[in-house]
């Protein structure tokens, strides 16, 4: 951990939350193990359950993910939604797409998911709205751009959700690399845009949630 990195949640509280979280099914367990073995960034079950709650609470049927990895967050969205739901995943890796499709097929939810390989922002630009939810988890330097491109494609009452909004605590550190500067700009815009009502939850690495007014 660098001097500008810090725990968002007290590790003891984090462990408690992990301990009381119900066991996941075999597919999620494999995804989590795969991520741990490769040090692959994952929102994990605490944020996963939040994504489930948010999508179920607004009866989401059309969801776009900007940066899907190998489908972990898509799993939670797909489990929370009905058979008419359509979830568009994006990632630059063909390998991640292949893994995601295999796991989602085993979970019985692959029919809800379309996985596109390529630059998430390019895919966002050419994909027509409106979406109930746009979930942002791409390169941090692109967060401000992702926000500005996403809001016109959200329905009124739709949610824009972003992971890493507190960026390992660097938002209050002295370091101002490109990624940190972009997250700081992104967070300021979340709260200053009149068309949004936003909050940031200090869960895991920080999750921002914005509702389009």
MARBA-3410 file (N, C-alpha, C, O; in Angstrom, 1 decimal):
213
0.9,-1.2,0.0,0.0,0.0,0.0,0.9,1.2,0.0,1.7,1.4,0.9 ~ 0.7,2.1,-1.0,1.5,3.3,-1.1,1.0,4.3,0.0,0.0,4.2,0.6 ~ 1.9,5.4,0.2,1.5,6.4,1.2,0.1,7.0,0.9,-0.6,7.5,1.9 ~ -0.3,7.1,-0.3,-1.6,7.7,-0.7,-2.7,6.7,-0.8,-3.8,7.1,-1.2 ~ -2.4,5.5,-0.4,-3.5,4.5,-0.3,-3.9,4.2,1.1,-3.1,4.3,2.0
-5.2,4.0,1.3,-5.7,3.7,2.7,-6.9,2.9,2.6,-7.6,2.8,1.6 ~ -7.2,2.2,3.7,-8.4,1.4,3.7,-9.7,2.3,3.7,-9.8,3.2,4.5 ~ -10.6,2.0,2.8,-11.9,2.7,2.8,-12.8,2.3,4.0,-13.4,3.1,4.6 ~ -12.8,1.0,4.2,-13.5,0.5,5.4,-12.6,-0.2,6.3,-11.6,-0.9,5.9 ~ -12.7,0.0,7.6,-11.9,-0.7,8.6,-11.8,-2.2,8.3,-12.9,-2.8,8.1
-10.6,-2.7,8.2,-10.5,-4.2,7.8,-11.3,-5.1,8.7,-11.8,-6.1,8.3 ~ -11.5,-4.7,10.0,-12.3,-5.6,10.9,-13.8,-5.5,10.5,-14.4,-6.6,10.5 ~ -14.3,-4.4,10.1,-15.6,-4.2,9.7,-15.8,-5.0,8.3,-16.8,-5.6,8.1 ~ -14.8,-4.8,7.5,-14.9,-5.5,6.2,-15.0,-7.0,6.4,-15.8,-7.7,5.7 ~ -14.2,-7.5,7.3,-14.2,-9.0,7.6,-15.5,-9.4,8.1,-16.1,-10.5,7.8
-16.1,-8.6,9.0,-17.4,-8.9,9.6,-18.5,-9.0,8.5,-19.3,-9.9,8.4 ~ -18.4,-8.0,7.6,-19.4,-8.0,6.5,-19.3,-9.2,5.6,-20.2,-9.8,5.1 ~ -18.0,-9.5,5.3,-17.8,-10.7,4.5,-18.3,-12.0,5.2,-18.8,-12.9,4.6 ~ -18.1,-12.0,6.5,-18.4,-13.2,7.3,-20.0,-13.4,7.4,-20.4,-14.6,7.4 ~ -20.7,-12.3,7.4,-22.2,-12.5,7.5,-22.9,-12.6,6.2,-24.1,-12.9,6.1
-22.1,-12.4,5.1,-22.7,-12.5,3.8,-22.9,-14.0,3.4,-22.0,-14.8,3.6 ~ -24.1,-14.3,3.0,-24.4,-15.7,2.7,-23.5,-16.3,1.6,-22.9,-15.6,0.8 ~ -23.3,-17.6,1.7,-22.4,-18.3,0.7,-23.0,-18.1,-0.7,-24.2,-18.2,-0.9 ~ -22.1,-18.0,-1.6,-22.5,-17.9,-3.0,-22.6,-19.3,-3.7,-22.1,-20.3,-3.1 ~ -23.2,-19.3,-4.8,-23.3,-20.6,-5.5,-21.9,-20.9,-6.1,-21.0,-20.2,-6.1
-21.9,-22.1,-6.8,-20.6,-22.6,-7.3,-20.0,-21.7,-8.3,-18.8,-21.6,-8.4 ~ -20.8,-21.2,-9.2,-20.3,-20.3,-10.3,-19.7,-19.1,-9.7,-18.6,-18.7,-10.1 ~ -20.3,-18.4,-8.8,-19.7,-17.2,-8.2,-18.5,-17.5,-7.4,-17.5,-16.8,-7.5 ~ -18.5,-18.7,-6.7,-17.3,-19.1,-6.0,-16.1,-19.3,-6.9,-15.0,-18.8,-6.6 ~ -16.3,-19.9,-8.1,-15.3,-20.1,-9.1,-14.8,-18.8,-9.6,-13.6,-18.6,-9.8
-15.7,-17.8,-9.9,-15.3,-16.5,-10.4,-14.4,-15.8,-9.3,-13.4,-15.2,-9.7 ~ -14.8,-15.9,-8.1,-14.1,-15.2,-7.0,-12.7,-15.8,-6.8,-11.7,-15.1,-6.6 ~ -12.6,-17.2,-6.9,-11.4,-17.8,-6.8,-10.4,-17.5,-8.0,-9.2,-17.3,-7.8 ~ -11.0,-17.5,-9.2,-10.2,-17.1,-10.4,-9.6,-15.7,-10.2,-8.5,-15.5,-10.6 ~ -10.4,-14.8,-9.7,-9.9,-13.4,-9.6,-8.8,-13.4,-8.5,-7.8,-12.7,-8.7
-9.0,-14.1,-7.4,-8.0,-14.0,-6.3,-6.7,-14.6,-6.8,-5.7,-14.1,-6.4 ~ -6.8,-15.7,-7.5,-5.5,-16.4,-8.0,-4.7,-15.5,-8.9,-3.5,-15.6,-9.0 ~ -5.4,-14.6,-9.7,-4.8,-13.8,-10.7,-4.7,-12.3,-10.3,-4.3,-11.5,-11.1 ~ -5.1,-12.0,-9.1,-5.1,-10.6,-8.6,-5.9,-9.7,-9.6,-5.5,-8.6,-9.9 ~ -7.0,-10.3,-10.0,-7.9,-9.6,-10.9,-8.9,-8.7,-10.2,-9.6,-9.3,-9.3
-9.0,-7.5,-10.5,-10.0,-6.6,-9.7,-11.4,-7.0,-9.9,-11.9,-7.3,-11.0 ~ -12.1,-7.1,-8.8,-13.5,-7.7,-8.8,-14.3,-6.9,-7.8,-13.8,-6.5,-6.7 ~ -15.6,-6.6,-8.1,-16.4,-5.8,-7.1,-16.7,-6.6,-5.9,-16.9,-6.0,-4.8 ~ -16.7,-7.9,-6.0,-16.9,-8.8,-4.9,-18.3,-8.9,-4.4,-19.2,-8.2,-4.9 ~ -18.6,-9.8,-3.5,-20.0,-10.1,-3.1,-20.7,-8.9,-2.4,-21.9,-8.8,-2.5
-20.0,-8.1,-1.7,-20.6,-7.0,-1.0,-21.2,-5.9,-2.0,-22.3,-5.5,-1.8 ~ -20.4,-5.6,-2.9,-20.9,-4.7,-4.0,-21.8,-5.4,-4.9,-22.8,-4.8,-5.4 ~ -21.6,-6.7,-5.2,-22.5,-7.5,-6.0,-23.9,-7.5,-5.5,-24.9,-7.3,-6.2 ~ -24.1,-7.6,-4.2,-25.4,-7.6,-3.6,-26.0,-6.2,-3.7,-27.3,-6.1,-3.8 ~ -25.2,-5.2,-3.6,-25.7,-3.8,-3.8,-26.3,-3.7,-5.3,-27.3,-3.1,-5.5
-25.5,-4.2,-6.2,-25.9,-4.1,-7.6,-27.3,-4.8,-7.8,-28.2,-4.4,-8.5 ~ -27.4,-6.0,-7.2,-28.6,-6.8,-7.2,-29.8,-6.0,-6.7,-30.8,-5.9,-7.3 ~ -29.6,-5.4,-5.5,-30.6,-4.6,-4.9,-31.1,-3.4,-5.7,-32.3,-3.2,-5.9 ~ -30.1,-2.7,-6.3,-30.4,-1.5,-7.1,-31.2,-1.9,-8.3,-32.2,-1.2,-8.7 ~ -30.7,-2.9,-9.0,-31.4,-3.3,-10.3,-32.8,-3.8,-10.0,-33.8,-3.5,-10.7
-33.0,-4.6,-8.9,-34.3,-5.1,-8.6,-35.2,-4.0,-8.1,-36.4,-4.1,-8.4 ~ -34.7,-3.0,-7.5,-35.5,-2.0,-6.9,-36.2,-1.1,-7.9,-37.2,-0.5,-7.7 ~ -35.5,-1.0,-9.1,-36.1,-0.2,-10.2,-36.7,-1.1,-11.3,-37.0,-0.6,-12.4 ~ -36.7,-2.4,-11.1,-37.2,-3.3,-12.1,-36.5,-3.1,-13.4,-37.1,-3.0,-14.5 ~ -35.2,-3.1,-13.4,-34.4,-2.8,-14.5,-34.5,-3.9,-15.6,-34.6,-5.1,-15.2
-34.6,-3.5,-16.8,-34.7,-4.5,-17.9,-33.6,-4.3,-19.0,-33.3,-5.2,-19.8 ~ -33.0,-3.1,-19.0,-32.0,-2.8,-20.0,-30.8,-2.2,-19.2,-30.9,-1.1,-18.7 ~ -29.7,-2.9,-19.3,-28.5,-2.5,-18.5,-27.3,-2.6,-19.4,-27.1,-3.5,-20.2 ~ -26.4,-1.6,-19.3,-25.2,-1.5,-20.0,-24.0,-1.5,-19.1,-24.0,-0.6,-18.2 ~ -23.0,-2.3,-19.2,-21.8,-2.3,-18.4,-20.7,-1.8,-19.2,-20.4,-2.2,-20.4
-20.0,-0.8,-18.7,-18.8,-0.3,-19.3,-17.6,-0.9,-18.6,-17.2,-0.4,-17.5 ~ -17.0,-1.9,-19.1,-16.0,-2.7,-18.5,-16.5,-3.8,-17.7,-17.0,-3.6,-16.5 ~ -16.6,-5.0,-18.3,-17.3,-6.1,-17.6,-16.3,-7.2,-17.1,-16.8,-8.1,-16.4 ~ -15.0,-7.1,-17.4,-14.2,-8.2,-17.0,-14.7,-9.5,-17.5,-15.0,-9.7,-18.7 ~ -14.7,-10.5,-16.6,-15.2,-11.8,-17.0,-16.6,-12.1,-16.5,-17.0,-13.3,-16.3
-17.4,-11.0,-16.3,-18.8,-11.2,-16.1,-19.3,-11.3,-14.7,-20.5,-11.7,-14.5 ~ -18.5,-10.9,-13.7,-18.9,-11.0,-12.3,-20.1,-10.1,-12.0,-21.1,-10.6,-11.5 ~ -20.0,-8.8,-12.3,-21.1,-7.9,-12.0,-22.3,-8.2,-12.9,-23.4,-8.1,-12.4 ~ -22.1,-8.7,-14.1,-23.2,-9.1,-15.0,-24.0,-10.2,-14.4,-25.2,-10.3,-14.5 ~ -23.3,-11.1,-13.7,-24.0,-12.2,-13.0,-25.0,-11.6,-12.0,-26.2,-12.1,-12.0
-24.6,-10.7,-11.2,-25.5,-10.1,-10.2,-26.7,-9.4,-10.8,-27.8,-9.5,-10.4 ~ -26.4,-8.6,-11.9,-27.5,-7.9,-12.6,-28.5,-9.0,-13.2,-29.7,-8.8,-13.1 ~ -27.9,-10.0,-13.8,-28.8,-11.0,-14.5,-29.6,-11.7,-13.5,-30.8,-12.0,-13.7 ~ -29.1,-12.1,-12.3,-29.8,-12.8,-11.3,-31.0,-11.9,-10.7,-32.0,-12.4,-10.3 ~ -30.8,-10.6,-10.7,-31.8,-9.7,-10.1,-32.9,-9.3,-11.1,-33.9,-8.8,-10.6
-32.8,-9.7,-12.4,-33.7,-9.2,-13.4,-34.5,-10.4,-14.0,-34.1,-11.5,-13.8 ~ -35.6,-10.0,-14.6,-36.5,-11.0,-15.2,-36.0,-11.5,-16.5,-34.9,-11.1,-17.0 ~ -36.7,-12.5,-17.1,-36.2,-13.1,-18.4,-36.3,-12.1,-19.5,-35.6,-12.4,-20.6 ~ -37.0,-11.0,-19.4,-37.0,-10.0,-20.5,-35.9,-9.0,-20.4,-35.7,-8.1,-21.3 ~ -35.0,-9.2,-19.4,-33.9,-8.3,-19.2,-32.8,-8.5,-20.3,-32.6,-9.6,-20.8
-32.2,-7.4,-20.7,-31.1,-7.4,-21.7,-29.9,-6.7,-21.1,-30.0,-5.5,-20.8 ~ -28.8,-7.3,-20.9,-27.6,-6.8,-20.3,-26.5,-6.8,-21.4,-26.1,-7.9,-21.9 ~ -26.0,-5.6,-21.7,-24.9,-5.6,-22.6,-23.6,-5.4,-21.9,-23.4,-4.4,-21.1 ~ -22.7,-6.4,-22.1,-21.4,-6.3,-21.4,-20.3,-5.9,-22.4,-20.4,-6.1,-23.6 ~ -19.3,-5.2,-21.9,-18.2,-4.7,-22.8,-16.9,-5.0,-22.2,-16.7,-4.8,-21.0
-15.9,-5.4,-23.0,-14.6,-5.6,-22.5,-13.6,-5.7,-23.7,-14.1,-6.1,-24.8 ~ -12.4,-5.4,-23.5,-11.4,-5.4,-24.6,-10.8,-6.8,-24.8,-10.2,-7.1,-25.8 ~ -11.1,-7.7,-23.9,-10.4,-9.1,-23.9,-11.4,-10.1,-24.4,-12.5,-10.3,-23.9 ~ -11.0,-10.8,-25.5,-11.7,-12.0,-26.0,-11.7,-13.1,-24.9,-12.7,-13.8,-24.8 ~ -10.6,-13.3,-24.2,-10.5,-14.3,-23.2,-11.6,-14.0,-22.1,-12.2,-15.0,-21.7
-11.7,-12.8,-21.7,-12.7,-12.5,-20.7,-14.1,-12.8,-21.2,-15.0,-13.3,-20.5 ~ -14.4,-12.5,-22.4,-15.7,-12.8,-23.0,-16.0,-14.3,-23.0,-17.1,-14.7,-22.7 ~ -15.0,-15.1,-23.4,-15.2,-16.5,-23.4,-15.5,-17.0,-22.0,-16.3,-17.9,-21.9 ~ -14.7,-16.6,-21.1,-14.9,-17.0,-19.7,-16.3,-16.6,-19.2,-17.0,-17.4,-18.5 ~ -16.7,-15.4,-19.4,-18.0,-14.9,-19.0,-19.1,-15.7,-19.6,-20.0,-16.1,-18.8
-19.1,-15.9,-20.8,-20.1,-16.7,-21.5,-20.3,-18.1,-20.9,-21.4,-18.6,-20.8 ~ -19.1,-18.7,-20.6,-19.2,-20.1,-20.1,-19.8,-20.1,-18.7,-20.6,-20.9,-18.4 ~ -19.4,-19.1,-17.8,-19.9,-19.1,-16.5,-21.4,-18.7,-16.5,-22.1,-19.3,-15.7 ~ -21.7,-17.7,-17.3,-23.1,-17.3,-17.3,-24.0,-18.4,-17.9,-25.2,-18.5,-17.4 ~ -23.5,-19.2,-18.8,-24.3,-20.3,-19.3,-24.5,-21.3,-18.2,-25.6,-21.8,-18.1
-23.5,-21.6,-17.5,-23.6,-22.6,-16.4,-24.6,-22.1,-15.3,-25.3,-22.9,-14.7 ~ -24.7,-20.8,-15.1,-25.6,-20.2,-14.2,-27.0,-20.1,-14.7,-28.0,-19.8,-13.9 ~ -27.2,-20.4,-16.0,-28.6,-20.3,-16.6,-29.1,-19.0,-16.9,-30.3,-18.7,-17.0 ~ -28.2,-18.0,-17.0,-28.6,-16.6,-17.3,-27.9,-16.0,-18.5,-28.1,-14.8,-18.7 ~ -27.2,-16.8,-19.3,-26.5,-16.3,-20.5,-27.5,-15.7,-21.5,-27.1,-14.8,-22.3
-28.7,-16.2,-21.5,-29.7,-15.7,-22.5,-30.0,-14.2,-22.3,-30.6,-13.6,-23.2 ~ -29.7,-13.7,-21.2,-30.0,-12.2,-20.9,-28.8,-11.3,-21.3,-29.0,-10.1,-21.3 ~ -27.7,-11.9,-21.6,-26.4,-11.2,-21.7,-25.9,-11.2,-23.2,-25.8,-12.2,-23.8 ~ -25.6,-10.0,-23.7,-24.8,-9.9,-24.9,-23.4,-9.3,-24.6,-23.4,-8.3,-23.9 ~ -22.4,-10.0,-25.0,-21.0,-9.5,-24.6,-20.3,-9.0,-25.9,-20.1,-9.8,-26.8
-19.9,-7.8,-25.9,-19.3,-7.1,-27.0,-17.8,-6.9,-26.6,-17.5,-6.3,-25.6 ~ -16.9,-7.3,-27.5,-15.5,-7.0,-27.4,-15.1,-5.7,-28.1,-15.4,-5.6,-29.2 ~ -14.4,-4.8,-27.3,-14.0,-3.6,-27.9,-13.9,-2.5,-26.9,-14.1,-2.8,-25.7 ~ -13.7,-1.3,-27.3,-13.6,-0.1,-26.4,-15.0,0.2,-25.9,-15.9,0.4,-26.7 ~ -15.1,0.3,-24.6,-16.4,0.5,-24.0,-17.1,1.8,-24.4,-18.3,1.8,-24.6
-16.3,2.8,-24.5,-16.9,4.1,-24.9,-17.3,4.2,-26.3,-18.3,4.8,-26.7 ~ -16.6,3.5,-27.2,-17.0,3.4,-28.6,-18.3,2.6,-28.7,-19.2,3.0,-29.4 ~ -18.4,1.6,-27.9,-19.7,0.8,-27.9,-20.8,1.6,-27.4,-21.9,1.6,-27.9 ~ -20.5,2.4,-26.3,-21.6,3.3,-25.7,-22.1,4.3,-26.7,-23.3,4.5,-26.9 ~ -21.1,4.9,-27.5,-21.5,5.9,-28.5,-22.5,5.3,-29.5,-23.4,6.0,-29.9
-22.2,4.1,-30.0,-23.0,3.6,-31.1,-24.2,2.8,-30.7,-25.0,2.3,-31.5 ~ -24.4,2.6,-29.3,-25.5,1.8,-28.8,-26.7,2.8,-28.4,-26.5,3.6,-27.5 ~ -27.8,2.6,-29.0,-28.9,3.6,-28.7,-29.4,3.3,-27.2,-29.5,2.2,-26.8 ~ -29.8,4.4,-26.6,-30.5,4.3,-25.3,-32.0,4.1,-25.5,-32.4,4.0,-26.7 ~ -32.8,4.0,-24.5,-32.5,4.4,-23.1,-32.2,3.2,-22.3,-32.7,2.1,-22.5
-31.3,3.4,-21.2,-31.0,2.3,-20.3,-31.6,2.6,-18.9,-31.7,3.7,-18.5 ~ -31.9,1.5,-18.2,-32.3,1.7,-16.8,-31.1,1.9,-15.9,-31.1,2.6,-15.0 ~ -30.0,1.2,-16.3,-28.7,1.2,-15.5,-27.6,1.3,-16.5,-27.5,0.5,-17.4 ~ -26.6,2.1,-16.2,-25.3,2.0,-16.8,-24.3,1.9,-15.7,-24.2,2.7,-14.8 ~ -23.5,0.8,-15.7,-22.5,0.5,-14.7,-21.1,0.8,-15.3,-20.7,0.2,-16.3
-20.4,1.7,-14.6,-19.1,2.1,-15.1,-17.9,1.5,-14.3,-17.8,1.8,-13.1 ~ -17.0,0.8,-15.0,-15.9,0.2,-14.3,-14.7,0.1,-15.3,-14.0,-0.9,-15.4 ~ -14.5,1.2,-16.1,-13.4,1.2,-17.1,-12.1,1.8,-16.5,-12.1,2.1,-15.3 ~ -11.2,2.1,-17.4,-10.0,2.8,-16.9,-10.3,4.1,-16.3,-11.2,4.9,-16.8 ~ -9.7,4.4,-15.1,-10.2,5.5,-14.3,-10.0,6.9,-15.0,-10.7,7.8,-14.8
-9.0,7.0,-15.9,-8.7,8.2,-16.6,-9.9,8.6,-17.5,-10.1,9.7,-17.9 ~ -10.7,7.6,-17.9,-11.9,7.8,-18.8,-13.2,8.0,-18.0,-14.2,8.1,-18.7 ~ -13.2,8.1,-16.7,-14.4,8.2,-16.0,-15.2,9.5,-16.3,-16.4,9.4,-16.5 ~ -14.5,10.7,-16.3,-15.3,11.9,-16.7,-16.0,11.8,-18.1,-17.1,12.2,-18.2 ~ -15.3,11.2,-19.0,-15.8,11.1,-20.4,-17.0,10.1,-20.3,-18.0,10.3,-21.0
-16.8,9.0,-19.6,-17.9,8.0,-19.5,-19.2,8.6,-18.9,-20.3,8.3,-19.4 ~ -19.0,9.4,-17.9,-20.2,10.1,-17.3,-20.9,10.9,-18.3,-22.1,10.8,-18.4 ~ -20.2,11.8,-19.0,-20.8,12.7,-19.9,-21.5,12.0,-21.1,-22.5,12.5,-21.6 ~ -20.9,10.9,-21.5,-21.5,10.1,-22.6,-22.7,9.3,-22.2,-23.6,9.0,-22.9 ~ -22.7,8.9,-20.9,-23.8,8.0,-20.4,-25.1,8.7,-20.0,-26.1,8.1,-20.3
-25.0,9.8,-19.5,-26.2,10.5,-18.9,-27.3,10.7,-20.0,-28.5,10.4,-19.7 ~ -27.0,11.1,-21.2,-28.0,11.2,-22.2,-28.7,9.9,-22.6,-29.8,9.8,-23.2 ~ -28.0,8.8,-22.3,-28.5,7.5,-22.7,-29.3,6.7,-21.5,-29.7,5.6,-21.7 ~ -29.4,7.4,-20.4,-30.2,6.9,-19.3,-31.6,7.4,-19.4,-31.8,8.5,-19.7 ~ -32.5,6.6,-19.0,-33.9,7.0,-18.9,-34.1,7.9,-17.6,-33.2,7.8,-16.7
-35.1,8.7,-17.6,-35.4,9.4,-16.3,-35.7,8.4,-15.2,-36.5,7.5,-15.4 ~ -35.0,8.6,-14.1,-35.2,7.6,-13.0,-34.2,6.5,-13.1,-34.1,5.7,-12.2 ~ -33.4,6.5,-14.2,-32.4,5.5,-14.3,-31.1,5.8,-13.5,-31.0,6.9,-13.0 ~ -30.3,4.7,-13.3,-29.1,4.8,-12.4,-27.8,4.8,-13.2,-27.6,3.9,-14.0 ~ -26.9,5.7,-12.9,-25.5,5.6,-13.3,-24.7,5.2,-12.1,-24.7,5.9,-11.1
-24.1,4.0,-12.1,-23.3,3.5,-11.0,-21.9,3.3,-11.4,-21.6,2.9,-12.5 ~ -20.9,3.7,-10.5,-19.5,3.5,-10.8,-18.8,2.9,-9.7,-19.0,3.3,-8.5 ~ -17.9,2.0,-10.0,-17.0,1.5,-9.0,-15.8,2.3,-8.8,-15.5,3.2,-9.7 ~ -15.0,2.1,-7.7,-13.7,2.8,-7.5,-13.9,4.3,-7.3,-12.9,5.1,-7.7 ~ -15.0,4.8,-6.8,-15.2,6.3,-6.7,-14.3,6.9,-5.6,-14.1,8.1,-5.6
-13.7,6.1,-4.7,-12.8,6.6,-3.7,-11.4,6.2,-4.0,-10.5,6.6,-3.3 ~ -11.2,5.4,-5.0,-9.9,5.1,-5.6,-8.8,4.8,-4.6,-7.8,5.5,-4.5 ~ -9.0,3.8,-3.7,-8.0,3.4,-2.7,-7.6,4.5,-1.8,-6.5,4.4,-1.2 ~ -8.5,5.4,-1.6,-8.3,6.5,-0.7,-7.4,7.6,-1.3,-7.2,8.6,-0.6 ~ -7.0,7.5,-2.5,-6.2,8.5,-3.1,-6.9,9.8,-3.4,-6.2,10.8,-3.6
-8.2,9.8,-3.3,-9.0,11.1,-3.5,-8.7,12.1,-2.4,-8.9,13.3,-2.5 ~ -8.1,11.6,-1.2,-7.7,12.6,-0.2,-6.2,12.6,0.0,-5.8,13.1,1.0 ~ -5.5,11.9,-0.9,-4.0,11.9,-0.7,-3.4,13.0,-1.5,-4.0,13.9,-2.1 ~ -2.1,13.1,-1.4,-1.3,14.1,-2.1,-1.0,13.8,-3.6,-0.8,14.7,-4.4 ~ -1.1,12.5,-3.9,-0.8,12.1,-5.3,-1.8,12.6,-6.3,-3.0,12.5,-6.0
-1.4,13.1,-7.4,-2.3,13.6,-8.4,-1.9,13.0,-9.8,-1.7,13.8,-10.7 ~ -1.8,11.7,-9.9,-1.6,11.1,-11.2,-2.8,11.2,-12.1,-3.9,11.7,-11.6 ~ -2.8,10.8,-13.3,-3.9,11.0,-14.2,-5.2,10.3,-13.8,-6.2,10.9,-13.8 ~ -5.0,9.1,-13.3,-6.2,8.4,-12.8,-6.9,9.1,-11.6,-8.1,9.2,-11.6 ~ -6.1,9.5,-10.6,-6.6,10.1,-9.5,-7.3,11.5,-9.8,-8.3,11.8,-9.3
-6.6,12.2,-10.7,-7.2,13.5,-11.1,-8.5,13.3,-11.8,-9.4,14.1,-11.6 ~ -8.6,12.2,-12.6,-9.8,12.0,-13.3,-11.0,11.6,-12.3,-12.1,12.0,-12.5 ~ -10.6,10.8,-11.3,-11.7,10.4,-10.3,-12.1,11.6,-9.6,-13.3,11.8,-9.3 ~ -11.2,12.5,-9.2,-11.6,13.8,-8.5,-12.6,14.6,-9.4,-13.5,15.2,-8.9 ~ -12.2,14.7,-10.7,-13.1,15.5,-11.6,-14.4,14.8,-11.7,-15.5,15.5,-11.7
-14.4,13.5,-11.8,-15.6,12.7,-12.0,-16.6,12.9,-10.7,-17.8,13.2,-10.9 ~ -16.0,12.8,-9.6,-16.8,12.9,-8.3,-17.4,14.3,-8.2,-18.6,14.5,-7.8 ~ -16.6,15.4,-8.6,-17.2,16.7,-8.5,-18.3,16.9,-9.5,-19.3,17.5,-9.2 ~ -18.2,16.3,-10.7,-19.3,16.4,-11.6,-20.5,15.7,-11.2,-21.6,16.2,-11.4 ~ -20.3,14.6,-10.6,-21.5,13.8,-10.1,-22.4,14.7,-9.2,-23.6,14.7,-9.3
-21.8,15.5,-8.3,-22.5,16.3,-7.4,-23.0,17.7,-8.0,-23.8,18.4,-7.4 ~ -22.3,18.1,-9.1,-22.6,19.4,-9.6,-23.6,19.4,-10.7,-24.2,20.4,-11.1 ~ -23.9,18.2,-11.3,-24.8,18.2,-12.5,-26.2,18.2,-12.0,-26.6,17.3,-11.3 ~ -27.0,19.2,-12.5,-28.4,19.3,-12.0,-29.3,18.2,-12.4,-30.3,18.0,-11.8 ~ -28.9,17.5,-13.5,-29.7,16.4,-13.9,-29.5,15.1,-13.1,-30.2,14.1,-13.4
-28.6,15.2,-12.1,-28.4,14.0,-11.3,-28.6,14.2,-9.9,-28.4,15.3,-9.4 ~ -29.0,13.2,-9.2,-29.0,13.2,-7.7,-28.0,12.0,-7.3,-28.3,10.9,-7.6 ~ -26.9,12.4,-6.7,-25.8,11.4,-6.5,-25.4,11.2,-5.0,-25.7,12.1,-4.2 ~ -24.9,10.1,-4.8,-24.2,9.8,-3.5,-23.1,8.8,-3.8,-23.1,8.1,-4.8 ~ -22.1,8.8,-2.8,-21.0,7.9,-2.9,-21.0,7.0,-1.6,-21.0,7.6,-0.5
-21.1,5.7,-1.8,-21.1,4.8,-0.6,-19.7,4.3,-0.4,-19.1,3.8,-1.3 ~ -19.2,4.5,0.8,-17.8,4.0,1.1,-17.8,2.5,1.4,-17.5,2.1,2.5 ~ -18.2,1.7,0.4,-18.2,0.3,0.5,-17.1,-0.2,-0.5,-17.0,0.3,-1.6 ~ -16.2,-1.1,0.0,-15.1,-1.6,-0.8,-14.2,-0.4,-1.2,-13.5,0.2,-0.4 ~ -14.2,-0.1,-2.5,-13.4,1.0,-3.0,-14.2,2.2,-3.3,-13.7,3.1,-4.1
-15.4,2.3,-2.8,-16.3,3.4,-3.1,-17.2,3.1,-4.3,-16.7,2.8,-5.4 ~ -18.5,3.2,-4.1,-19.4,3.0,-5.2,-20.3,4.3,-5.3,-21.0,4.7,-4.3 ~ -20.2,4.9,-6.5,-21.1,6.1,-6.7,-22.4,5.6,-7.3,-22.4,4.8,-8.2 ~ -23.5,6.3,-6.9,-24.8,6.0,-7.4,-25.5,7.3,-7.7,-25.6,8.2,-6.9 ~ -25.9,7.4,-9.0,-26.6,8.7,-9.4,-27.9,8.4,-10.1,-27.9,7.5,-11.0
-28.9,9.0,-9.7,-30.2,8.9,-10.4,-30.4,10.0,-11.3,-30.2,11.2,-10.9 ~ -30.9,9.8,-12.5,-31.2,10.8,-13.5,-32.6,11.4,-13.1,-33.5,10.7,-13.1 ~ -32.6,12.7,-12.9,-33.8,13.4,-12.5,-34.8,13.4,-13.7,-35.9,13.9,-13.6
END
